[in-house]
């Protein structure tokens, strides 16, 4: 019910027709319907199975005939061979009943079915087996309609121009006869009027007739699918591609909902999308349409869609190959980055060994200084002060080097996991998902947050009273406090770097991913709130213990 309301809104709402994303919305709806198309086929199979189970007794020929007629209607646009089978059985039953009306009825239905599936010779033979002089008046419309249909199809699909012109004359002759006998209140009459207007390029009149036809049917039905397909043909001949795509999509939606396998709207829509550059969706539609056509098992439909299927398939495969080459390049780049990371780790390890040697030497110097003469106490006091500062510097280095090594190890693990994920998705053909992940900013934001959290944690472990001491340098009403869940905020982090000896605004900006001007403004703004001299403020920050 909701889908029908959606279709009605699309067709009759002027405001929606003017919307730029109208066709995209329909294509998205079509993608969803294709994903669940089996559910519609299952409903039809349930109806068919129920008809087959309720087989009348062999002696009840009339009941058998009606049962076969219902099965034909179910199979008509579902499985071509089965529809032909049950019509042939009814022709045989009508012969046993000696019922000329039923025999003519089934022959006409069979002729139309054969012509629609490309078996023109067989269709003409059956029509010519019907005696025009004895046919019941109620079937005269169907009789002329079948002749018009079969010769119209022959005129359209034959490769011989001379034969095509001859077939067209025969079709037009039967069309004239049909106009004289068809009931003007039927959809067949309106369809013929619409086709005549469309052939004469009177598109406004053709669309007006089509509006009348649409008002009498519901969306999601075979009738709605056919009428919207005819509307798409009018826009095609008028050169309005956007409206053509819209009504081909509406027709395809109703085809799928009606479990119709014999449809041209979807592969025509795929061709338009291919021409507009939407190769991936065009490939998806044409492959689905091809599978449905093979299920229907009609030679004509396979020939109609084979050409565009081959073209779209080649283009799509070329696109996939290009994407695979790009992914291979990405893998090579990631591998190079991993190698560089191992080189960096080796360099850090060497630096740590040198630092360890220097620390041991410093301890030896401290022991020697302790043994100095009491006459050098004042000098020794100065040396001890210097030693404290060096020790504090070493503590800072040890803390941050340890954190850095841990981060490097974590990033190696993450790069390896990312490499395996990329390889897995390439192997699984999930290139679209991989491209979406590569374009995402979320991973970078999470890594930056983790970096700043690690920095804050390490800094406050070294200087646990930094926030308190820092705010003591500011005016009472200008205290800077981190929010709930934060260890440091941006202002505190800037001056934490200053405390560590990083005074250059460009270096601070690079670490915090701000512009140099922004860092300068932050520093100036905080110094304006100081209750000490602006010139001494940062020196006092550097002396916080």
C-alpha distance (Angstrom), angle and dihedral (degrees) to the residues before:
residue distance angle dihedral
X1 . . .
X2 3.80 . .
X3 3.83 90.6 .
X4 3.80 91.2 52.4
X5 3.79 91.6 50.7
X6 3.79 88.5 49.0
X7 3.84 91.3 53.9
X8 3.79 92.5 46.8
X9 3.78 90.5 51.1
X10 3.80 91.1 51.5
X11 3.80 94.6 50.2
X12 3.79 102.1 41.5
X13 3.85 105.5 27.9
X14 3.86 109.9 95.5
X15 3.80 92.4 -166.6
X16 3.79 91.2 56.3
X17 3.79 93.4 45.5
X18 3.80 88.3 59.2
X19 3.81 92.8 51.7
X20 3.80 115.5 111.5
X21 3.78 94.9 -139.9
X22 3.81 95.9 51.0
X23 3.79 97.6 110.4
X24 3.82 91.6 41.9
X25 3.80 90.2 54.6
X26 3.79 90.5 51.1
X27 3.80 92.3 47.7
X28 3.81 90.3 50.7
X29 3.81 89.1 51.0
X30 3.81 89.3 48.5
X31 3.83 90.6 52.0
X32 3.81 89.7 54.6
X33 3.82 93.3 47.7
X34 3.82 91.9 49.3
X35 3.81 89.4 51.9
X36 3.84 90.4 59.3
X37 3.82 98.8 32.0
X38 3.81 92.3 121.2
X39 3.80 90.6 68.0
X40 3.83 90.5 63.4
X41 3.80 92.0 47.9
X42 3.81 90.0 49.6
X43 3.82 90.5 55.8
X44 3.80 90.0 52.9
X45 3.81 91.2 47.4
X46 3.81 89.4 52.8
X47 3.83 90.4 54.0
X48 3.81 91.5 47.1
X49 3.81 93.0 48.3
X50 3.79 90.5 49.9
X51 3.82 91.1 52.3
X52 3.81 91.2 48.5
X53 3.81 92.7 49.2
X54 3.80 91.7 51.2
X55 3.81 93.6 62.5
X56 3.85 111.5 162.7
X57 3.81 120.1 -131.5
X58 3.80 115.3 -77.4
X59 3.80 89.5 -115.5
X60 3.82 92.8 59.1
X61 3.81 97.9 79.4
X62 3.80 94.4 167.7
X63 3.80 92.2 53.5
X64 3.79 90.5 46.6
X65 3.79 89.4 51.0
X66 3.81 92.3 52.3
X67 3.82 91.7 45.5
X68 3.83 90.1 51.9
X69 3.81 90.7 47.3
X70 3.80 90.6 54.8
X71 3.79 90.8 48.0
X72 3.82 89.3 50.8
X73 3.81 90.0 54.2
X74 3.80 90.8 51.6
X75 3.81 92.6 47.6
X76 3.83 97.1 38.3
X77 3.81 95.2 96.3
X78 3.81 95.9 14.1
X79 3.84 109.2 58.7
X80 3.80 115.3 3.5
X81 3.83 97.0 -160.5
X82 3.80 92.8 52.5
X83 3.81 92.4 48.7
X84 3.84 90.1 52.4
X85 3.82 90.3 46.2
X86 3.81 94.8 56.6
X87 3.83 92.8 44.4
X88 3.81 89.9 53.3
X89 3.82 89.7 49.3
X90 3.83 89.4 52.2
X91 3.80 91.5 50.0
X92 3.79 87.3 53.5
X93 3.84 91.9 47.0
X94 3.81 91.3 48.1
X95 3.81 88.8 53.2
X96 3.81 90.7 51.6
X97 3.82 89.8 49.8
X98 3.81 89.9 45.4
X99 3.83 86.8 -130.9
X100 3.82 108.4 151.5
X101 3.83 93.5 -175.3
X102 3.79 93.9 56.3
X103 3.78 90.8 43.6
X104 3.81 92.3 52.0
X105 3.81 90.7 45.0
X106 3.82 92.8 53.9
X107 3.79 93.0 43.5
X108 3.80 91.2 53.6
X109 3.79 91.5 49.1
X110 3.81 90.3 47.3
X111 3.79 92.8 48.7
X112 3.81 91.6 52.3
X113 3.83 91.0 47.1
X114 3.82 92.3 49.7
X115 3.80 92.6 48.2
X116 3.79 91.5 49.3
X117 3.81 90.4 53.7
X118 3.84 95.0 47.9
X119 3.83 100.1 -100.2
X120 3.81 95.0 125.6
X121 3.81 99.4 156.1
X122 3.80 91.4 53.3
X123 3.82 90.9 46.2
X124 3.82 92.6 52.1
X125 3.83 91.9 46.7
X126 3.80 91.3 54.4
X127 3.82 92.5 47.3
X128 3.79 91.6 50.2
X129 3.82 89.5 51.8
X130 3.83 88.7 64.2
X131 3.81 114.4 89.2
X132 3.80 107.5 -128.3
X133 3.80 90.8 -160.1
X134 3.80 95.6 57.4
X135 3.82 101.3 35.0
X136 3.81 114.3 121.4
X137 3.79 114.4 -106.2
X138 3.81 91.8 -122.7
X139 3.84 89.4 64.8
X140 3.81 96.2 45.4
X141 3.82 92.1 93.9
X142 3.81 90.8 51.5
X143 3.81 90.2 45.9
X144 3.82 94.2 55.9
X145 3.78 91.2 39.0
X146 3.80 91.9 56.1
X147 3.79 92.8 50.3
X148 3.81 90.7 47.1
X149 3.80 90.1 49.0
X150 3.81 99.2 47.6
X151 3.82 95.3 45.2
X152 3.80 91.3 42.1
X153 3.81 89.1 54.7
X154 3.82 91.0 46.9
X155 3.83 90.8 50.6
X156 3.80 91.6 50.6
X157 3.81 100.3 45.0
X158 3.80 103.9 34.2
X159 3.82 115.6 104.6
X160 3.83 93.2 -148.6
X161 3.82 110.7 89.5
X162 3.81 93.6 -159.6
X163 3.81 92.0 51.8
X164 3.79 90.2 44.4
X165 3.81 91.5 56.1
X166 3.80 90.3 49.5
X167 3.78 92.9 49.3
X168 3.80 90.0 47.7
X169 3.83 91.3 55.3
X170 3.81 91.0 51.4
X171 3.80 91.0 47.9
X172 3.80 91.9 49.4
X173 3.80 91.0 49.7
X174 3.79 92.2 54.1
X175 3.80 89.6 43.3
X176 3.82 89.5 57.1
X177 3.80 90.1 50.3
X178 3.79 89.9 48.1
X179 3.80 91.9 53.4
X180 3.82 89.4 57.9
X181 3.80 95.7 53.7
X182 3.81 105.7 29.8
X183 3.80 118.0 107.4
X184 3.81 107.5 -112.6
X185 3.79 91.1 -143.3
X186 3.82 93.4 62.7
X187 3.79 129.0 93.5
X188 3.80 89.2 -122.4
X189 3.82 90.2 65.3
X190 3.81 92.0 47.4
X191 3.81 90.2 47.1
X192 3.79 90.9 52.9
X193 3.80 91.0 48.7
X194 3.78 91.0 49.4
X195 3.82 91.5 49.4
X196 3.81 91.2 49.3
X197 3.82 91.6 50.9
X198 3.79 90.6 46.5
X199 3.82 93.1 49.5
X200 3.83 89.0 50.7
X201 3.85 89.5 49.3
X202 3.81 91.0 -117.6
X203 3.78 91.3 141.0
X204 3.81 98.9 165.3
X205 3.81 90.6 56.6
X206 3.82 91.8 43.6
X207 3.81 91.3 53.1
X208 3.80 91.1 46.9
X209 3.82 90.4 56.0
X210 3.80 89.6 44.9
X211 3.83 89.2 54.3
X212 3.80 88.7 55.9
X213 3.81 90.6 51.5
X214 3.80 93.5 47.0
X215 3.79 91.9 51.7
X216 3.82 90.0 62.0
X217 3.83 98.9 52.9
X218 3.78 138.0 59.8
X219 3.76 126.7 -125.2
X220 3.78 116.9 -105.0
X221 3.83 92.4 41.6
X222 3.84 130.3 109.7
X223 3.82 89.2 -115.8
X224 3.80 91.6 54.9
X225 3.81 90.5 48.4
X226 3.83 91.6 52.7
X227 3.82 96.1 45.5
X228 3.83 94.1 48.0
X229 3.82 88.0 48.1
X230 3.81 89.6 55.1
X231 3.82 88.6 48.8
X232 3.81 89.7 52.8
X233 3.83 89.3 53.0
X234 3.81 89.5 55.4
X235 3.80 91.7 53.0
X236 3.82 89.8 44.7
X237 3.80 91.9 57.0
X238 3.81 89.9 43.5
X239 3.82 91.3 53.5
X240 3.83 96.7 -117.9
X241 3.84 101.1 137.7
X242 3.80 95.5 174.4
X243 3.81 94.0 56.1
X244 3.81 90.4 40.6
X245 3.82 90.0 56.7
X246 3.80 91.0 46.0
X247 3.80 95.5 55.6
X248 3.80 94.0 39.1
X249 3.82 86.4 56.1
X250 3.82 91.3 48.5
X251 3.80 90.0 48.8
X252 3.81 92.1 48.5
X253 3.81 90.9 49.7
X254 3.80 91.8 54.8
X255 3.82 91.4 43.3
X256 3.79 91.2 56.9
X257 3.81 93.7 43.0
X258 3.81 89.2 51.8
X259 3.83 91.0 48.7
X260 3.82 89.1 -119.5
X261 3.80 111.5 164.7
X262 3.80 95.4 178.3
X263 3.78 101.7 75.1
X264 3.79 135.2 133.1
X265 3.81 99.0 -173.7
X266 3.81 96.8 82.7
X267 3.79 98.1 49.7
X268 3.82 90.3 44.6
X269 3.82 88.0 51.6
X270 3.83 89.6 48.9
X271 3.80 89.8 54.2
X272 3.83 91.6 52.1
X273 3.82 92.0 48.6
X274 3.80 90.3 48.7
X275 3.79 90.8 52.4
X276 3.83 89.1 49.9
X277 3.82 91.8 53.2
X278 3.82 99.3 -104.8
X279 3.81 91.8 127.3
X280 3.80 98.1 158.5
X281 3.81 95.5 54.1
X282 3.83 91.4 40.5
X283 3.82 89.2 53.9
X284 3.80 91.6 48.8
X285 3.83 92.0 50.5
X286 3.81 97.1 44.2
X287 3.81 92.2 48.3
X288 3.81 90.3 50.5
X289 3.83 91.0 46.1
X290 3.81 90.8 48.9
X291 3.80 92.0 51.9
X292 3.82 90.6 48.9
X293 3.83 90.7 48.2
X294 3.81 91.9 51.3
X295 3.79 89.1 49.7
X296 3.82 89.8 51.5
X297 3.84 88.1 49.9
X298 3.80 101.2 -150.1
X299 3.81 116.6 146.5
X300 3.82 94.9 -147.6
X301 3.80 95.2 55.9
X302 3.81 91.5 49.5
X303 3.80 91.1 53.0
X304 3.80 91.7 47.4
X305 3.80 95.1 55.2
X306 3.82 100.5 32.5
X307 3.81 95.5 84.7
X308 3.80 97.9 50.6
X309 3.83 90.2 41.0
X310 3.81 91.1 57.0
X311 3.82 92.7 46.9
X312 3.81 95.4 47.5
X313 3.80 92.3 43.2
X314 3.83 92.5 54.5
X315 3.80 92.3 47.6
X316 3.80 92.3 47.4
X317 3.82 92.7 49.1
X318 3.81 90.0 50.4
X319 3.81 89.4 51.8
X320 3.82 91.2 50.7
X321 3.80 90.7 50.3
X322 3.82 91.0 52.4
X323 3.79 90.7 50.3
X324 3.81 90.9 49.1
X325 3.81 90.5 52.6
X326 3.80 89.7 51.0
X327 3.80 90.8 50.7
X328 3.80 90.6 50.2
X329 3.81 88.7 53.8
X330 3.79 89.8 50.4
X331 3.80 90.4 51.3
X332 3.80 90.8 51.5
X333 3.80 90.0 50.0
X334 3.79 92.0 49.6
X335 3.80 90.6 49.1
X336 3.81 90.3 51.9
X337 3.80 90.2 50.6
X338 3.81 90.7 51.3
X339 3.81 90.4 52.4
X340 3.81 90.5 49.7
X341 3.78 89.4 50.2
X342 3.82 91.4 53.8
X343 3.81 89.3 50.0
X344 3.81 89.7 51.7
X345 3.80 90.9 50.0
X346 3.81 90.8 51.3
X347 3.80 89.8 50.9
X348 3.82 91.1 49.5
X349 3.79 90.3 50.0
X350 3.80 91.2 53.9
X351 3.79 90.9 49.1
X352 3.80 90.4 50.7
X353 3.82 90.8 54.0
X354 3.79 90.2 51.3
X355 3.80 89.9 48.8
X356 3.80 90.6 51.1
X357 3.82 90.9 53.3
X358 3.79 90.5 48.8
X359 3.82 90.5 50.0
X360 3.79 91.2 52.4
X361 3.80 91.0 49.5
X362 3.79 90.3 49.5
X363 3.79 91.1 53.4
X364 3.82 90.1 52.4
X365 3.79 90.3 52.0
X366 3.80 90.3 50.5
X367 3.81 91.2 52.8
X368 3.80 90.8 50.6
X369 3.79 91.8 48.6
X370 3.81 91.0 54.0
X371 3.84 89.6 58.5
X372 3.81 93.9 54.4
X373 3.76 121.9 117.1
X374 3.81 119.8 -83.0
X375 3.80 85.8 -119.9
X376 3.83 86.5 73.8
X377 3.86 95.0 51.9
X378 3.78 93.6 116.0
X379 3.78 91.1 50.1
X380 3.79 89.4 42.4
X381 3.80 89.8 53.0
X382 3.78 89.6 54.7
X383 3.79 90.4 47.2
X384 3.81 90.5 49.4
X385 3.81 89.8 51.8
X386 3.77 89.3 50.7
X387 3.80 89.8 47.6
X388 3.82 90.4 53.3
X389 3.77 90.3 53.4
X390 3.80 91.1 48.2
X391 3.79 90.2 48.2
X392 3.81 90.1 50.9
X393 3.79 89.3 48.4
X394 3.81 89.9 50.4
X395 3.78 90.6 49.0
X396 3.79 90.3 52.6
X397 3.79 91.1 47.9
X398 3.78 93.2 47.1
X399 3.78 92.0 49.3
X400 3.80 95.3 48.8
X401 3.80 95.2 39.2
X402 3.81 89.0 52.8
X403 3.78 90.0 49.9
X404 3.80 91.0 46.3
X405 3.81 92.9 51.9
X406 3.78 90.7 48.8
X407 3.83 90.7 49.8
X408 3.82 91.4 48.4
X409 3.80 90.4 51.7
X410 3.81 90.3 48.0
X411 3.81 91.9 49.4
X412 3.82 91.0 49.8
X413 3.81 89.3 54.2
X414 3.80 91.1 46.9
X415 3.82 92.5 48.2
X416 3.81 90.2 49.9
X417 3.81 91.0 49.0
X418 3.80 89.9 47.7
X419 3.81 90.5 49.2
X420 3.82 90.9 51.9
X421 3.82 91.2 46.2
X422 3.86 90.9 51.2
X423 3.81 91.4 48.2
X424 3.82 91.3 48.5
X425 3.79 93.9 49.7
X426 3.81 92.3 46.5
X427 3.79 89.2 51.7
X428 3.81 89.7 48.1
X429 3.81 93.5 48.2
X430 3.83 91.2 -119.5
X431 3.79 93.8 141.2
X432 3.80 95.3 140.4
X433 3.83 91.2 54.9
X434 3.85 90.6 46.9
X435 3.81 91.2 50.6
X436 3.80 90.2 50.7
X437 3.84 90.6 51.9
X438 3.82 91.8 47.6
X439 3.81 91.1 53.2
X440 3.79 95.0 47.6
X441 3.83 119.4 110.2
X442 3.81 93.2 -161.6
X443 3.83 95.8 88.9
X444 3.82 92.6 52.3
X445 3.81 91.5 48.5
X446 3.82 91.8 50.4
X447 3.82 92.1 48.7
X448 3.82 91.7 49.5
X449 3.81 90.8 49.8
X450 3.81 90.4 50.5
X451 3.85 90.5 48.7
X452 3.82 92.7 51.5
X453 3.82 92.0 44.6
X454 3.80 89.8 52.9
X455 3.80 91.4 47.8
X456 3.82 92.3 49.2
X457 3.80 93.1 47.0
X458 3.82 93.4 48.7
X459 3.80 93.2 45.9
X460 3.81 95.1 49.4
X461 3.79 90.0 46.6
X462 3.82 86.9 59.1
X463 3.80 95.9 38.8
X464 3.81 107.5 23.3
X465 3.84 93.4 169.2
X466 3.80 95.5 46.6
X467 3.83 96.3 111.1
X468 3.80 91.8 48.6
X469 3.83 94.2 45.6
X470 3.79 91.6 44.5
X471 3.84 93.3 53.2
X472 3.82 89.7 49.5
X473 3.82 86.3 66.6
X474 3.84 90.9 56.0
X475 3.78 131.6 74.0
X476 3.84 113.1 -85.3
X477 3.83 93.9 -108.4
X478 3.80 94.7 43.7
X479 3.81 101.2 64.9
X480 3.81 114.9 147.7
X481 3.79 113.4 -142.2
X482 3.82 129.3 174.2
X483 3.79 118.2 -116.2
X484 3.79 122.8 -106.7
X485 3.79 108.9 -69.8
X486 3.84 93.1 21.8
X487 3.82 127.1 104.2
X488 3.81 95.2 -165.8
X489 3.78 133.3 2.4
X490 3.81 127.3 -146.5
X491 3.86 96.5 -84.1
X492 3.83 92.8 47.1
X493 3.82 91.1 45.5
X494 3.84 91.5 53.4
X495 3.81 92.4 53.6
X496 3.82 91.0 41.4
X497 3.81 86.0 62.0
X498 3.81 89.1 47.6
X499 3.83 88.2 52.8
X500 3.81 88.6 53.6
X501 3.82 89.7 54.4
X502 3.80 99.4 -99.6
X503 3.80 102.2 130.4
X504 3.82 101.8 153.4
X505 3.83 108.9 104.6
X506 3.82 91.5 -150.0
X507 3.83 91.1 57.7
X508 3.81 91.1 47.0
X509 3.82 90.7 47.5
X510 3.79 91.3 50.6
X511 3.82 92.0 51.7
X512 3.82 95.5 45.0
X513 3.86 94.0 38.6
X514 3.79 94.9 -122.9
X515 3.79 130.8 123.5
X516 3.81 118.3 -93.4
X517 3.80 89.4 -117.0
X518 3.82 90.9 55.1
X519 3.85 91.3 52.5
X520 3.78 90.6 48.1
X521 3.82 90.9 51.6
X522 3.82 91.7 49.1
X523 3.82 91.7 51.7
X524 3.80 93.4 46.7
X525 3.80 92.4 46.5
X526 3.84 92.7 52.9
X527 3.81 93.8 45.1
X528 3.81 89.0 53.6
X529 3.83 87.7 61.5
X530 3.83 94.2 51.0
X531 3.79 120.3 117.8
X532 3.80 89.1 -152.9
X533 3.78 129.2 63.4
X534 3.82 114.2 -62.9
X535 3.79 89.8 -133.1
X536 3.80 92.7 53.9
X537 3.81 97.1 39.7
X538 3.80 99.3 90.3
X539 3.83 92.5 41.8
X540 3.81 88.5 55.2
X541 3.81 89.5 48.8
X542 3.82 89.4 54.0
X543 3.81 89.3 53.7
X544 3.80 94.9 55.7
X545 3.84 109.7 121.4
